[in-house]
Amino acid sequence: MSSAELNVVQSCHTSDRNSHHSEKTKQNLQARLNRIEGQIRGIKGMVEKDAYCDDVLNQIAAVQSALNSVGRILLEGHMKSCVIERIQEGDSAVIDELLTTMNKLMK
């Protein structure tokens, strides 16, 4: 097993689990989260300025959609790495963990 593969396995199976996203993925997620942060500040400003409720609600919907996109990217990476690896090693508890997480995401 290469040292990179060992790092992936270790990050998936320790009590101090860490993600192991590529730099490109991290940069993509950070850019998306920075945009969302800006949108949230914009919504706060709209509320402070008594903006029309429908306009505020539309901005909230846009933020929720953006957060869902971030969640989908993270979920896909998680399923393609940690989940597969843990299943291949016989750790079926990862399925329950994944189902719990997916239920939270779908609320």
C-alpha positions as CSV (number, residue, x, y, z in Angstrom):
1,M,0.0,0.0,0.0
2,S,1.4,3.4,-1.0
3,S,1.8,6.1,1.7
4,A,-1.0,8.1,0.1
5,E,-3.3,5.1,0.3
6,L,-2.3,4.5,3.9
7,N,-3.1,8.1,4.7
8,V,-6.6,7.8,3.1
9,V,-7.3,4.6,5.1
10,Q,-6.0,6.1,8.3
11,S,-8.2,9.2,7.9
12,C,-11.3,7.1,7.3
13,H,-10.8,4.7,10.2
14,T,-9.6,6.6,13.2
15,S,-11.6,8.2,15.9
16,D,-10.1,11.5,14.7
17,R,-11.3,11.1,11.2
18,N,-10.2,13.7,8.6
19,S,-11.3,14.3,5.1
20,H,-8.8,13.7,2.3
21,H,-10.1,16.0,-0.5
22,S,-7.8,17.1,-3.3
23,E,-6.6,20.6,-3.3
24,K,-8.8,21.4,-6.3
25,T,-11.9,20.1,-4.4
26,K,-11.0,22.0,-1.3
27,Q,-10.6,25.2,-3.3
28,N,-13.9,24.6,-5.0
29,L,-15.6,24.1,-1.6
30,Q,-14.0,27.1,0.0
31,A,-15.0,29.3,-2.9
32,R,-18.6,28.1,-2.7
33,L,-18.6,28.6,1.1
34,N,-17.2,32.1,0.7
35,R,-20.0,33.0,-1.7
36,I,-22.5,31.6,0.7
37,E,-21.0,33.6,3.5
38,G,-21.4,36.7,1.4
39,Q,-25.0,35.8,0.5
40,I,-25.7,35.4,4.3
41,R,-24.2,38.8,5.0
42,G,-26.4,40.2,2.2
43,I,-29.5,38.7,3.7
44,K,-28.6,40.2,7.1
45,G,-28.3,43.6,5.4
46,M,-31.6,43.1,3.7
47,V,-33.3,42.4,7.0
48,E,-31.7,45.4,8.6
49,K,-32.9,47.6,5.8
50,D,-36.4,46.2,5.9
51,A,-36.2,44.8,2.4
52,Y,-39.3,43.3,0.9
53,C,-40.0,39.9,2.4
54,D,-40.3,38.1,-0.9
55,D,-36.9,39.4,-1.9
56,V,-35.3,38.1,1.3
57,L,-37.1,34.8,1.0
58,N,-35.7,34.4,-2.5
59,Q,-32.2,35.0,-1.3
60,I,-32.7,32.5,1.5
61,A,-33.8,29.9,-1.1
62,A,-30.6,30.7,-3.1
63,V,-28.4,30.1,0.0
64,Q,-30.2,26.8,0.7
65,S,-29.6,25.7,-2.8
66,A,-25.9,26.6,-2.6
67,L,-25.5,24.8,0.7
68,N,-27.2,21.7,-0.8
69,S,-24.7,21.8,-3.7
70,V,-21.8,21.9,-1.2
71,G,-23.4,18.9,0.6
72,R,-23.7,16.9,-2.6
73,I,-20.1,17.5,-3.4
74,L,-19.0,16.4,0.0
75,L,-21.4,13.4,0.0
76,E,-20.1,12.2,-3.3
77,G,-16.5,12.3,-2.2
78,H,-17.3,10.6,1.0
79,M,-19.2,7.8,-0.7
80,K,-16.4,7.3,-3.3
81,S,-13.7,7.1,-0.7
82,C,-14.3,6.4,3.0
83,V,-17.6,4.5,2.5
84,I,-16.3,2.2,-0.2
85,E,-13.1,1.6,1.7
86,R,-14.9,0.8,5.0
87,I,-17.3,-1.6,3.2
88,Q,-14.5,-3.4,1.5
89,E,-12.9,-3.9,4.9
90,G,-16.1,-5.4,6.2
91,D,-17.2,-2.4,8.3
92,S,-20.9,-2.3,7.6
93,A,-21.6,0.2,10.4
94,V,-20.6,2.9,7.8
95,I,-24.0,2.2,6.1
96,D,-25.9,3.2,9.2
97,E,-23.7,6.3,9.6
98,L,-24.3,7.2,5.9
99,L,-28.1,6.7,6.2
100,T,-28.2,8.9,9.3
101,T,-26.2,11.6,7.5
102,M,-28.4,11.4,4.4
103,N,-31.5,11.7,6.4
104,K,-30.1,14.9,8.0
105,L,-29.3,16.3,4.6
106,M,-32.8,15.6,3.2
107,K,-34.7,17.4,6.0
